[in-house]
């Protein structure tokens, strides 16, 4: 049993703090100057992120962020869902003015990584905002200058954009909402090549090496073992489905139907489960 004269070692304190959620860490920054410096330090932030990404903690800490829009007020409702059970852990109504935009503007999620969410506000002068749901901090990504650049990379440390030197192949992005980020690669559905010889494919940007890659879509031939697609399963024609939202546990697919409801589809059992959640934008945080 500890007495008032006994003090925990700094290493032990750090190990305890690593297990705490971000909200608790923000409160503990007020304990003393040394804790403030520790929790704000990049070394501790990296350790906390790595600890939460370990196999044993991943599902325990995993969350979905669900955005619903209230038709009566145009406010957006942000709900955090538990990864395994879809239990709603917290809900908060956030007016659109919170992001500095008119209340009639829709909020779209571009992607999320390491607890940060990239929002597309689709309004002139304020297109992209980075948002930390745990701390409610936001950072506006500055608009590009007058000169045209094929691609730019935004750096959090400098709060500025820089031009990517690598040129992208000739392409036309089919729809800006058909995009995804996974394992350091951001990808869009695109038509690639020179007119009139465009071919449907995937345009990807490797964030680490800052190079563009292209992938040709499958022509239905799954026999060639070299640079070919692998058929995992077939998703048949589903009536009343507006669009897919993403995968859950590798195989199950989140869908949104024409009524704005969130569905979960099991392609192996060919079963659809209605999760009783409406008007959704979904992302993993």
C-alpha positions, 0 to 999 in steps of 0.5 A, spaced: 500 500 500 502 506 498 503 512 503 504 519 502 511 519 501 511 514 496 512 516 489 510 512 482 516 512 477 515 516 471 515 509 467 510 507 471 506 513 470 507 513 462 504 506 462 498 507 466 497 513 461 497 509 455 491 505 457 487 512 458 482 514 452 484 521 449 478 525 453 481 523 460 488 525 457 486 532 456 483 532 463 490 530 466 494 535 462 491 540 468 494 536 473 501 539 473 506 542 468 510 535 467 504 532 465 502 537 460 509 537 457 508 529 457 501 528 454 503 534 449 509 531 447 510 527 440 513 521 443 508 520 448 503 521 442 506 516 438 506 511 443 499 512 445 497 511 438 501 505 437 498 502 444 491 503 441 493 500 434 496 493 437 492 487 436 489 486 443 487 493 444 484 494 437 477 492 437 476 494 444 478 501 442 475 501 435 469 506 434 465 508 428 463 515 427 456 516 424 453 522 422 446 523 421 442 530 419 436 532 423 431 535 417 428 539 422 434 544 424 439 542 419 444 540 425 448 534 424 448 529 429 455 525 431 454 518 434 460 514 436 458 506 435 462 500 438 466 496 433 463 489 435 456 491 437 454 497 434 452 500 441 451 507 441 457 510 446 455 517 445 451 522 441 452 530 440 448 534 436 453 539 432 450 545 428 453 546 422 456 553 424 460 549 429 465 548 422 464 555 420 459 554 414 452 555 413 447 550 416 444 548 409 451 545 407 452 538 407 458 535 411 461 529 407 467 524 410 473 524 405 476 519 410 479 518 417 486 515 420 489 515 427 483 518 430 483 524 425 477 525 420 477 529 414 471 532 412 469 535 405 464 541 406 463 542 399 462 550 400 466 555 397 472 558 401 472 552 406 472 545 402 476 541 407 477 541 414 481 536 419 477 534 425 479 530 431 472 528 434 476 526 441 478 533 442 473 537 438 479 541 435 478 543 427 484 545 422 482 548 416 486 546 410 488 552 406 485 553 399 490 552 393 493 558 390 491 561 383 496 556 379 494 549 377 497 543 380 496 536 379 497 534 386 499 537 393 500 534 400 498 538 406 503 537 412 500 538 419 506 540 422 507 547 418 499 547 416 501 548 409 501 545 402 506 543 398 506 541 390 507 534 389 513 533 383 511 527 380 506 527 375 499 523 374 497 520 368 492 522 364 485 521 367 478 523 369 476 522 376 469 519 375 466 521 381 469 525 387 465 520 392 468 514 389 474 514 393 478 510 399 484 510 403 487 504 406 494 502 408 497 509 406 494 509 399 489 514 397 485 511 391 479 514 386 475 511 381 477 514 374 478 513 367 485 513 365 489 514 358 488 519 353 482 520 349 479 517 346 482 511 349 480 511 356 479 505 360 476 504 367 481 503 372 483 506 379 488 511 380 492 511 387 497 516 390 502 512 395 502 517 400 509 515 403 513 515 396 508 520 393 507 517 386 501 515 382 499 508 381 494 505 376 490 499 376 486 496 371 479 494 373 477 486 372 475 484 365 472 478 368 478 473 367 480 471 373 485 465 371 491 469 369 495 469 376 500 475 374 497 482 375 490 479 375 484 480 380 482 475 385 475 473 385 473 473 393 465 473 392 459 476 388 454 481 390 448 480 386 443 485 384 440 488 390 434 492 390 433 499 393 440 500 395 443 507 394 451 506 395 456 501 399 459 505 405 465 500 407 467 493 409 466 490 416 470 485 418 473 484 411 467 480 408 461 484 411 459 490 407 455 496 410 450 499 405 445 505 405 438 504 402 434 509 398 431 511 405 437 513 408 438 507 412 444 503 414 444 496 412 449 490 413 450 485 408 453 478 409 455 476 401 456 469 404 450 468 407 446 473 402 443 476 408 441 483 409 440 486 416 437 493 418 441 496 423 435 501 424 440 507 423 438 513 418 441 518 414 448 516 415 455 517 413 459 512 416 467 512 417 472 508 422 476 512 427 
